[in-house]
Amino acid sequence: MKFPVQIELAEELVDELARRVAETLAKQPGPAEPWLDVNGAADYLAISPRAVREAARKSGLPVHRTPTGRLLFRPSELDQWVKSGEA
C-alpha cells in the first residue's frame, strides 16, 4: 500500500530547486543524442580516425571508454571541445 506524501516548500526553495535542476539537465547530453565510435567522430570532426585517437590521448578530446576499452564520443561534447579552442 502506498501513502501519498505532501511536502510544502517555501517559494524561494522551489525556485532554487528548479534552477539547480535546470542547470543539471543543461549539462547532460540529450537522451536522443547518439554515441559515435572513432570512425563516427572522425567523420563528424572531418579528421582521420588516427587523429581522433591521438586527440583523445593528448589533446583533451572528450571521450568515454567502455569496460572493454572502446572509445565513444558525444557530438555535443565534440562541438564544445572545438568551440573551446582546444582542438
C-alpha positions in Angstrom: 0.0 0.0 0.0 1.3 3.5 -0.9 0.7 6.6 1.1 0.8 10.0 -0.6 3.4 12.3 0.8 2.9 16.0 0.8 5.7 18.5 1.3 5.3 22.2 1.4 8.3 24.3 0.5 8.8 28.0 0.6 8.6 29.6 -2.8 12.3 30.6 -2.8 13.3 27.0 -2.1 11.1 25.8 -5.0 12.8 28.4 -7.3 16.3 27.3 -6.1 15.4 23.7 -6.7 14.1 24.5 -10.2 17.3 26.5 -11.0 19.5 23.6 -9.9 17.5 21.0 -11.8 17.7 23.2 -15.0 21.5 23.6 -14.6 22.0 19.9 -14.1 19.9 19.0 -17.1 21.6 21.6 -19.3 24.9 19.8 -18.6 23.6 16.4 -19.6 23.6 15.1 -23.2 20.1 14.7 -24.5 18.6 11.3 -24.4 18.4 11.0 -28.2 22.0 12.1 -28.7 23.8 9.2 -30.4 27.1 7.7 -29.3 29.8 8.0 -32.0 32.6 5.5 -32.4 36.1 6.5 -33.5 35.1 6.5 -37.2 31.9 8.4 -36.5 33.8 11.0 -34.5 36.4 11.3 -37.3 33.7 11.9 -39.9 31.9 14.4 -37.5 35.2 16.3 -37.0 36.4 15.8 -40.6 39.7 14.4 -39.4 41.2 10.9 -39.6 40.4 8.1 -37.0 44.1 8.2 -36.1 43.8 11.9 -35.3 40.8 11.2 -33.1 42.6 8.6 -31.1 45.6 10.9 -30.7 43.5 13.9 -29.7 41.7 11.7 -27.1 45.0 10.7 -25.7 46.9 14.0 -25.8 44.6 17.0 -26.5 41.7 16.6 -24.1 39.2 15.4 -26.7 36.2 14.3 -24.5 36.0 10.6 -24.7 34.1 7.8 -22.9 35.6 4.4 -22.6 33.6 1.2 -22.3 34.8 -1.5 -20.0 36.3 -3.2 -23.0 38.3 -0.1 -23.9 36.2 1.0 -26.9 36.2 4.8 -27.4 32.8 6.5 -27.6 32.0 10.2 -28.2 29.0 12.5 -27.9 28.5 15.1 -30.7 27.6 17.9 -28.2 30.9 17.3 -26.3 32.9 17.3 -29.6 31.2 20.6 -30.5 32.1 22.1 -27.1 35.7 20.9 -27.4 36.0 22.6 -30.9 34.4 25.8 -29.6 36.7 25.9 -26.6 39.7 26.3 -28.8 41.4 23.2 -27.5 41.0 21.4 -30.9 
